[in-house]
Amino acid sequence: MARGWESKSVEQQQAEIADGRKSRRAPLSISEQKLNRQREGLLLSRRRLLHELGAASRAEHRQMLEQALAEIERQLASFEQGTGPLTRKGVVRLDGSDK
């Protein structure tokens, strides 16, 4: 009797997993995938710069890191506004240029 109960539980778990797969959202388009990767890269760069800024001792180095951090934060803000740096050719650029 215990064995039958376990198999029903397994069947129920497998059915729940199958239902979960069906209810997943639609796959992202290629341009959305590019934007997501770009945003994740910017977030990683921001985290690295903040870490380096905490360890920087020379004023010139700190200034360079602060400028780089400001640029990354500007680019991240453009993602929040929905105007990310995706060019008309479909190439994601860090500097925002059309090259």
C-alpha atoms as a printed R data frame, in Angstrom:
   type eleno elety resid chain resno      x      y       z
1  ATOM     1    CA   MET     A     1  0.000  0.000   0.000
2  ATOM     2    CA   ALA     A     2  2.809  2.432   0.798
3  ATOM     3    CA   ARG     A     3  4.406  1.711  -2.568
4  ATOM     4    CA   GLY     A     4  1.255  2.674  -4.472
5  ATOM     5    CA   TRP     A     5  0.979  5.907  -2.533
6  ATOM     6    CA   GLU     A     6  4.578  6.850  -3.431
7  ATOM     7    CA   SER     A     7  4.025  6.215  -7.141
8  ATOM     8    CA   LYS     A     8  0.951  8.455  -7.169
9  ATOM     9    CA   SER     A     9  2.959 11.173  -5.489
10 ATOM    10    CA   VAL     A    10  5.667 10.850  -8.147
11 ATOM    11    CA   GLU     A    11  3.056 11.030 -10.913
12 ATOM    12    CA   GLN     A    12  1.578 14.132  -9.351
13 ATOM    13    CA   GLN     A    13  5.013 15.775  -9.079
14 ATOM    14    CA   GLN     A    14  5.802 14.975 -12.713
15 ATOM    15    CA   ALA     A    15  2.456 16.423 -13.820
16 ATOM    16    CA   GLU     A    16  3.135 19.621 -11.857
17 ATOM    17    CA   ILE     A    17  6.542 19.955 -13.498
18 ATOM    18    CA   ALA     A    18  5.013 19.464 -16.947
19 ATOM    19    CA   ASP     A    19  2.368 22.120 -16.207
20 ATOM    20    CA   GLY     A    20  5.086 24.495 -15.037
21 ATOM    21    CA   ARG     A    21  6.931 24.119 -18.322
22 ATOM    22    CA   LYS     A    22  3.801 24.971 -20.273
23 ATOM    23    CA   SER     A    23  3.152 28.134 -18.280
24 ATOM    24    CA   ARG     A    24  6.602 29.661 -18.821
25 ATOM    25    CA   ARG     A    25  6.677 32.938 -20.656
26 ATOM    26    CA   ALA     A    26  7.474 33.212 -24.332
27 ATOM    27    CA   PRO     A    27 11.141 33.165 -25.337
28 ATOM    28    CA   LEU     A    28 12.859 36.531 -25.746
29 ATOM    29    CA   SER     A    29 13.659 37.909 -29.163
30 ATOM    30    CA   ILE     A    30 17.291 38.187 -30.241
31 ATOM    31    CA   SER     A    31 17.321 41.940 -29.650
32 ATOM    32    CA   GLU     A    32 15.847 41.474 -26.156
33 ATOM    33    CA   GLN     A    33 18.507 38.867 -25.406
34 ATOM    34    CA   LYS     A    34 21.217 41.304 -26.545
35 ATOM    35    CA   LEU     A    35 19.797 44.046 -24.350
36 ATOM    36    CA   ASN     A    36 19.633 41.715 -21.351
37 ATOM    37    CA   ARG     A    37 23.252 40.651 -21.857
38 ATOM    38    CA   GLN     A    38 24.296 44.286 -22.242
39 ATOM    39    CA   ARG     A    39 22.509 45.292 -19.052
40 ATOM    40    CA   GLU     A    40 23.985 42.368 -17.103
41 ATOM    41    CA   GLY     A    41 27.457 43.298 -18.377
42 ATOM    42    CA   LEU     A    42 26.960 46.875 -17.244
43 ATOM    43    CA   LEU     A    43 25.831 45.719 -13.806
44 ATOM    44    CA   LEU     A    44 28.914 43.516 -13.467
45 ATOM    45    CA   SER     A    45 31.176 46.373 -14.560
46 ATOM    46    CA   ARG     A    46 29.499 48.673 -12.052
47 ATOM    47    CA   ARG     A    47 30.059 46.177  -9.259
48 ATOM    48    CA   ARG     A    48 33.734 45.793 -10.224
49 ATOM    49    CA   LEU     A    49 34.256 49.566 -10.392
50 ATOM    50    CA   LEU     A    50 32.681 50.063  -6.976
51 ATOM    51    CA   HIS     A    51 35.017 47.434  -5.562
52 ATOM    52    CA   GLU     A    52 38.054 49.061  -7.183
53 ATOM    53    CA   LEU     A    53 36.924 52.499  -6.036
54 ATOM    54    CA   GLY     A    54 36.845 51.276  -2.454
55 ATOM    55    CA   ALA     A    55 40.462 50.142  -2.741
56 ATOM    56    CA   ALA     A    56 41.809 53.090  -4.768
57 ATOM    57    CA   SER     A    57 44.212 55.374  -2.918
58 ATOM    58    CA   ARG     A    58 45.542 57.763  -5.606
59 ATOM    59    CA   ALA     A    59 43.314 60.742  -6.442
60 ATOM    60    CA   GLU     A    60 43.894 60.364 -10.200
61 ATOM    61    CA   HIS     A    61 42.883 56.718 -10.123
62 ATOM    62    CA   ARG     A    62 39.792 57.491  -8.045
63 ATOM    63    CA   GLN     A    63 38.789 60.217 -10.510
64 ATOM    64    CA   MET     A    64 39.149 57.832 -13.464
65 ATOM    65    CA   LEU     A    65 37.049 55.192 -11.696
66 ATOM    66    CA   GLU     A    66 34.392 57.752 -10.769
67 ATOM    67    CA   GLN     A    67 34.142 58.895 -14.394
68 ATOM    68    CA   ALA     A    68 33.818 55.306 -15.608
69 ATOM    69    CA   LEU     A    69 31.173 54.630 -12.949
70 ATOM    70    CA   ALA     A    70 29.210 57.731 -13.994
71 ATOM    71    CA   GLU     A    71 29.225 56.565 -17.622
72 ATOM    72    CA   ILE     A    72 28.018 53.094 -16.678
73 ATOM    73    CA   GLU     A    73 25.264 54.541 -14.517
74 ATOM    74    CA   ARG     A    74 24.219 56.802 -17.425
75 ATOM    75    CA   GLN     A    75 23.960 53.761 -19.686
76 ATOM    76    CA   LEU     A    76 22.010 51.809 -17.060
77 ATOM    77    CA   ALA     A    77 19.605 54.742 -16.733
78 ATOM    78    CA   SER     A    78 18.995 54.587 -20.484
79 ATOM    79    CA   PHE     A    79 17.857 50.972 -20.064
80 ATOM    80    CA   GLU     A    80 15.368 52.012 -17.399
81 ATOM    81    CA   GLN     A    81 13.986 54.677 -19.741
82 ATOM    82    CA   GLY     A    82 13.705 52.151 -22.565
83 ATOM    83    CA   THR     A    83 16.298 53.888 -24.724
84 ATOM    84    CA   GLY     A    84 19.178 51.440 -24.439
85 ATOM    85    CA   PRO     A    85 22.284 51.760 -26.633
86 ATOM    86    CA   LEU     A    86 21.026 49.444 -29.379
87 ATOM    87    CA   THR     A    87 22.044 50.889 -32.734
88 ATOM    88    CA   ARG     A    88 19.988 50.753 -35.913
89 ATOM    89    CA   LYS     A    89 22.231 47.943 -37.189
90 ATOM    90    CA   GLY     A    90 21.316 45.802 -34.190
91 ATOM    91    CA   VAL     A    91 24.764 46.033 -32.602
92 ATOM    92    CA   VAL     A    92 24.964 46.833 -28.929
93 ATOM    93    CA   ARG     A    93 27.716 49.364 -28.226
94 ATOM    94    CA   LEU     A    94 29.066 50.449 -24.861
95 ATOM    95    CA   ASP     A    95 30.015 53.912 -26.087
96 ATOM    96    CA   GLY     A    96 26.681 54.579 -27.796
97 ATOM    97    CA   SER     A    97 28.288 55.172 -31.204
98 ATOM    98    CA   ASP     A    98 26.819 53.985 -34.524
99 ATOM    99    CA   LYS     A    99 30.012 52.362 -35.842
